[in-house]
């Protein structure tokens, strides 16, 4: 229940942050004002909103109105989201081009949607993640058990079943194989944990990772000393600096059109931001699907990004099929490079 509360809290936080970026979107057209002048700047009113500062003509001053504004800002998150998301998923090029060209009233801005999707993604990942114990996933004879403690319970149950079969004089070959597989998997997980924590095991070599960057080296030392805390700090920094993916990616995308006067940095920024929105929402869907037992979504998810990039490139920049294809390949490389730079940034910040 607490996990669901954290996800809802993340959605609410993201919606409110996005609402702060676009505070006037989604308001009712009728201000039903009794004031003759704007209460904010004093300008004479000619409609439901002040034409000078943009404030609504009628200002509610009741607790009920305050709660209504809260619920409207958090849960409605503009009715435009239902017009934006289908285009983002299937016709991202049209959405990006329309926003760049100024046809924006029907859609959520890229930065508002980015804030919302990032909040949502990290809320879901936080629920699905946890400590290193929860990262263990062992497959034996087509059966997958996730979590170190769950695998240990599974192994104990298998041993009890094996003892019962042995006492009954029944063959134990099959269950012996399952026990061996589970034991080998657990040994591998414990070895990885010991290596990350800097503790040598009897069967493994002392593997150490080094970096010439002092901050990154410090992060590695901290992670080996306390893997759980290291994972928490990495997740926190990834969340805090997620916005940096936009300025990191834009120069790379500009390199795809270095001599074009038709497209400016602004165009590439809108393109990158909407693309990141889709990728974060896709990641969220995969994580939720995995929690629900639909692990096959992860495999499908690997095929979706190139298709989405191709469609967005072609629609945004009005490219030919060939032009969109080679730029899609380049964009996949760009995405990998941006993620590497971003990872270095958050690891360095973790060790700072």
N, C-alpha and C positions, 0 to 999 in steps of 0.2 A: 504494500500500500504506500509506504514511504517512497519507494522507487517511482511509482506512478505520480506521486505528488511532486517529486523533483522534476519529472518530465513536463508536467503541466506548468510548474513554476518557471521552467526554462522557456516554454512557449509564451507564457505571459510576459516574461522579462523581454524576450525578443520582440514581441508585438509592441510592447510599450516603447522600446528603443526605436523601432521602425516608425512608430507613431510620432516620436519626437522629431524624426527627420522630416516627416511630411504631416505636420499637425493639422492642416486644414482640409486634407483629403477626406471625402466620405461624409462631410457634414450635410445636414439638411439644407435645402434651398431656401426654406421659409424661416427667416429670423424672427418673425412675429414680434418686432421690436416696438416698445412704447417710448424709447428714448429718441430725442431729436438730434443729439450729438453723440459721437463716439466717446465711450467712457475711458478709453485708453489715451487718445490724442486730442479729443475735443473737436474733431472735424465734423461738419454737418453731415448727417446720414442721408443717403439717397437710395438705400436698398437694405438688403439683409446683412450686408457686411460693409465695413468702412472702406472706402476706395483709397484711403491714404495709408493706413497701417494694416488692413486686412482683418482686424478683429471682428468677430460676430457682433451684430448690432445688439442683440439681446443677451445679457449675461445672467445666467441662472445663479441664484444664491441660496440654494437649499441643499440639505444633505442628500435628498433623493436625486437631485440633479448631479451632485458630485459622484454618487455611486453609478448613475447612468453613464456619465462620461468615462468612468473607469471601465465599466463593462463594455462600452462601445469601443473604447480604444484598445482593449486587450483582446476581446473575443471576436469582434467584427473585423478588425484589422482591414478596414475598407472592403466593400463588396467587390472591389476590383481584383482581389486576389484570384477569384474564380475565373476571371477573364485572362489573367496573366499566366497562371500556371499551365493551362493547356497549351498556350502558345509557346511557353518556355520549354515544354516537354517535346512538342511535335514540330513546331514551326519557329524555332528560336531565331532564325534569320529575320523573319518578318517582325517579330517582337523587337529585336535590336534595331532594325532599320527604322521602324516607326518611331521608336523613342528618340533616335538620333535626329530624325527629320522633324521632330516637334509634335508628333501626334501622341500625346502623353496622357490625356485626361482619362483614358480607359484603363490604364495600366499602372501597376506599382513601380516606382522608380527602382533602378538596379541596386542602389545603396540601401534603400529601405528593405528590399527583399533579401539582400545579402545579410544584413543584421539579423533579420528574423531567422533565416535558414541556418546561420552559424550558431545562434543561441539554441535552436532546436537540435542541431546535430550534436553539439557537445552535451546537451542534457541527456540525449539518448545514449551516447557513448559512455557517459558517466554511469548510467544505469546498467549498461551491458558489460562495462569493464570491471574494475576492481583491482585486486591485488594479483600478484603473479600466480597465486594458487588457483585463481579463477581462469587463468589463461590456458591451463592444461587441457588438451583435448586428445584423447587416445582412442584409436580405432582398432578393434579386434573382431575378426570374423564378421565384418559388416555392421557391427554395433559400435556406436560412438558414445563415449561418456566424457562430458566436459567438467573440468574442475578437479583439482588434486584430491580434495577430500572425498568427492564423489567416486573417483577411481579407487581410492583406498577402501571405501565401503564395498564397492563392486568386487574388489579382490577378496575381501574377507568373506563375502557371501559365496563366492566361487569355491573358496577353500572349504567352507562348511558343507557345500553341496558335494564336493569331491570326497570328503571324509564319509559322508552318508553313502555314496555309491560304493566306496571301497568296503565299507562294513557289510553292505548287501551283496558283495561279491560280483558287482557289475563292472563292465569295462570303464576305464577313466581316461582313455586316450584323448577324446575330444575335449573334455574339460581341462585336462592337463595342458593342452595346447592353448586354451584360452587363458589359463593362469600364467603360463609362460609369457604370452604376449602382453598381458596386463602388467606383469612384473617388469618386463623389458621397457615398456612405455613409461612406467613410473620411475624407473632408474634413469631414463633419459631426461625426464622433466626435472628430477632432483639434481642431476648433473648440471643442467642449464642454470638452475637456480643457484647452485653452489658457485658456478663460474661467474655469474653476474655479481654475486655477493663477495667475490674475491676469496672464496674458501676452497682450497684444493680438495678433490675427492680421491679415493683410493684408485679409481679406474680412469681418471682423466688427467690431462696435462693442465698446468696452470696457464690458461689463456688470458692475456692482457691486451687491452686496446689502448693505443696511445694516439695523441694528436699534438701537432706543433703549436696549435692555438691554445694558450694558457686557459682560457675560459672553458673550452671544450674538454681539455684534459681534466680540469677540476670537476666538470660535470660527470665524466666517466668515473672518477674516483668516488664522487658522492653516490653515484648509482650502484657501484660495486659495494659500497658500505651499507647502503639502505635501498634496495631495489624498489620497495613499495613507495617510499617517499620520493624516489627518483621519478617513478612513473607519474605520481601525482603532480610533481613540479613540471614535468614535460607537458602533461595535459593542460595544466593551468596556463603555461606560457604559450602553448599552441592556440588556446582560446583567446588569450590577451592580445596576441600579435597576428591573429588571423587576417586582419585588414592588410597586413604587409604583403600578402600574396598579390594584391592588386598592383601596387607600384613595382613589385618584382617582375610581374608578368608583362606589363604593358610595353616596356622597351623591346622585349623579345618579339611581341606581336607586330610592333612597328617595323621590325626587320623583314617581315613578310611583304611589306609594301614600301620599300625604302625610297623609291623615286616617284611615288604617286602623290599628286597634289589634291586628289579627290578626298583622301582620307587623312584626318588629323588625329592627334593624340587623344582628343576627346572621343572620337569614334572608337578607337581601340580600347579606351577605358570602359566605355559602356559595354563593348563586346566582352571584355575580360570579366567584368563584374557579373553580367548575366550568366556567363559560362560557369563561373565559380558558384553562383547560386544553384544552378542545375546540379553540379557535381556534389555539392554539400547535401542537397536534398536526395540525390541518388544514394549517397553514402548512408544517410539516415534511413532510407527505405530498406537498404540491404541489411543494416544492423537490426532494424525492427523485424524484418523477415527472418533473420537468423534466430532472434529471440523466440519467434513464433514457430520455429522448426522448419522454416522454408529456406534451408541453407543453399538450395540450388540457385537462389537469387544472386549469390556472390559470383557464380560462373557467368550468369547472364550479364551481370554488371560490368564484367570485363569487356564485353562486346559493345555496350551502349555508348561509352564516351567517344570512340572514333566516329561512330555514326552521327552522334549529336554535333560533334565539332565540324564534320563535313557539312551538315545541313545549316548550321549557324554561319559558317564561313561563306557558303554559297549565297545564302539569302541576304546576309548583311552587306557583303561587298560586291554582289551581283557578278559572281565569278562563273567561268565555264566549268564543266565537269572536271576537266583535266587540271585547271587552275586550282579548283577546290581540293582535288585529290592530293596533289603534291604539297599543298599548304597544310592539309590535315596531317600528313606524315611529319612535316616540320613542327606542327603545333603539338603533336604528341611528344616530340623531343623537347619542345619548349616547356611543356607541362612538367616533364620529369626534371628538367633543369631547375625550374622554379621551385619544385618541391624539395630538391636537394638544398638549394640556397635557403629556403624557409626552414628546413630541418636544422641546418647549421646555425641559423639565427636563434632558434628557440633552445637548442642545446647549449649554445654559448651563453645565452641569457640565464639558463638554468644553473650554469656553473659560475655565473658572475657574482 
